[in-house]
């Protein structure tokens, strides 16, 4: 509906940055549970194929079949929205029934909606699988920042409690600008702004919105 005009460059630059961030390899079997028309699924499919991995595509998300499907197809990772993580905190029996076949799940990416730290902490403590929060939007071809994978456990848990969106990914610059276009000082409130090859070209047939979004030579997230 927004008409964010993405390009092959933006899509595959973001796929490359995510592959580096989440340490994708050709042995990855990535399960897609979100709708294919969503930028999350589009980019994670691109990411997986770009490194020679395998996409495991399910017809739709199922609360009761989430863990059994991960186990059945030897899935190494997936991307979820916070409601799915919340759902699965209550599916401990399904996890335990398939636990022996779930050791290959290396990480699960979470984002695309506001993340609740309490849910993430409950999930991690129950299942021992890292939830890696990423931040971004359709206009940035998906992710601009992500919680680093190589954090020590204590640092990771601290960042989760602080609800950190992590650090900027490859091919991406992220800053916070004040209303006058200058970078905000530490602790100041401002607009999260992004630039780099991951950014959309324009809003289709909406010059006014495009000009507003690209003030001061940065893309303004609106957050």
MOSUL-V86639 format. One record per pair of residues at least 6 apart in sequence whose C-alpha atoms are under 7 Angstrom apart, sorted by the first residue. I is the first residue (numbers start at 1). GAP is how many residues later the second one is. D is the distance in whole Angstrom. If there is no record, write none. Layout:
BEGIN
I,GAP,D / I,GAP,D
END
This chain:
BEGIN
2,201,7 / 3,200,5 / 3,201,5 / 4,134,7 / 4,135,6 / 4,196,6 / 4,198,6 / 4,199,5 / 4,200,6 / 5,195,5 / 5,196,6 / 5,197,5 / 5,198,6 / 5,199,6 / 6,135,7 / 6,194,5 / 6,195,6 / 7,193,7 / 9,188,7 / 10,131,6 / 10,187,5 / 10,188,4 / 10,189,6 / 10,190,7 / 11,32,7 / 11,130,5 / 11,187,6 / 13,158,7 / 13,184,6 / 13,185,6 / 14,127,6 / 14,129,7 / 14,184,5 / 15,28,6 / 15,29,7 / 15,31,6 / 15,32,4 / 16,31,7 / 17,152,6 / 17,153,5 / 17,154,7 / 18,29,7 / 19,28,6 / 21,127,7 / 21,148,7 / 22,127,6 / 24,27,7 / 25,26,6 / 25,28,7 / 26,25,5 / 26,26,5 / 26,27,4 / 27,26,6 / 28,25,5 / 28,26,6 / 28,48,6 / 29,24,6 / 29,25,5 / 29,26,6 / 29,27,6 / 29,45,7 / 29,46,5 / 29,47,5 / 29,48,7 / 30,18,7 / 30,24,6 / 30,25,5 / 30,26,6 / 30,45,6 / 30,46,6 / 30,47,5 / 30,48,5 / 31,24,6 / 31,25,4 / 31,26,6 / 31,44,6 / 31,46,6 / 31,47,5 / 32,9,6 / 32,24,6 / 32,25,5 / 32,26,7 / 32,46,6 / 32,47,7 / 33,24,7 / 33,25,6 / 33,27,6 / 33,28,5 / 34,7,6 / 34,27,7 / 35,6,7 / 36,6,6 / 39,99,6 / 39,102,7 / 39,103,6 / 40,102,6 / 43,99,7 / 45,10,7 / 48,6,6 / 48,7,7 / 63,24,7 / 63,25,7 / 67,27,6 / 67,28,6 / 67,31,7 / 68,26,7 / 68,30,6 / 70,32,7 / 71,27,6 / 71,30,5 / 71,31,5 / 74,30,7 / 75,29,7 / 75,30,6 / 76,28,5 / 76,29,4 / 76,30,6 / 77,28,5 / 77,29,6 / 77,30,5 / 77,31,5 / 78,30,5 / 78,31,6 / 79,29,6 / 79,30,5 / 79,31,6 / 80,29,6 / 80,30,5 / 80,31,7 / 81,29,6 / 81,30,5 / 81,31,6 / 81,32,6 / 82,28,7 / 82,29,7 / 82,31,7 / 82,33,6 / 85,34,7 / 85,38,7 / 86,33,6 / 89,33,7 / 89,34,6 / 106,23,7 / 107,22,6 / 107,23,5 / 107,24,6 / 108,22,6 / 108,23,5 / 108,24,6 / 109,22,6 / 109,23,5 / 109,24,6 / 109,25,7 / 110,21,6 / 110,22,6 / 110,23,5 / 110,24,6 / 111,22,6 / 111,23,5 / 111,24,6 / 117,43,6 / 117,44,6 / 117,46,6 / 120,11,7 / 124,6,6 / 124,7,7 / 132,15,6 / 133,13,6 / 133,14,6 / 133,32,6 / 134,9,6 / 134,11,6 / 134,12,4 / 134,13,6 / 134,31,6 / 135,8,5 / 135,9,6 / 135,10,5 / 135,11,6 / 135,30,6 / 136,6,5 / 136,7,4 / 136,8,5 / 136,9,7 / 137,6,7 / 139,60,6 / 139,61,5 / 140,58,5 / 140,59,4 / 140,60,6 / 141,57,6 / 141,58,7 / 144,24,6 / 144,25,6 / 144,28,6 / 145,20,6 / 145,21,6 / 145,22,5 / 145,23,4 / 145,24,5 / 146,19,6 / 146,20,5 / 146,21,6 / 146,22,7 / 146,23,7 / 147,18,6 / 147,19,4 / 147,20,6 / 148,18,6 / 168,6,6 / 171,25,6 / 171,26,6 / 172,22,7 / 172,23,6 / 172,24,5 / 173,21,6 / 173,22,5 / 173,23,6 / 174,19,6 / 174,20,5 / 174,21,7 / 175,17,6 / 175,18,5 / 175,19,7 / 176,7,6 / 176,8,6 / 176,14,5 / 176,15,5 / 176,16,5 / 176,17,6 / 177,6,4 / 177,7,5 / 177,13,5 / 177,14,5 / 177,15,7 / 177,16,7 / 178,6,5 / 178,12,5 / 178,13,7 / 181,35,6 / 184,6,6 / 191,29,7 / 191,30,7 / 191,31,6 / 191,32,6 / 192,28,6 / 192,29,6 / 192,30,7 / 192,31,6 / 193,25,6 / 193,26,5 / 193,27,5 / 193,28,6 / 194,24,6 / 194,25,5 / 194,26,7 / 195,23,6 / 195,24,6 / 202,8,6 / 203,6,7 / 203,7,5 / 213,6,6 / 213,7,5 / 214,6,6
END
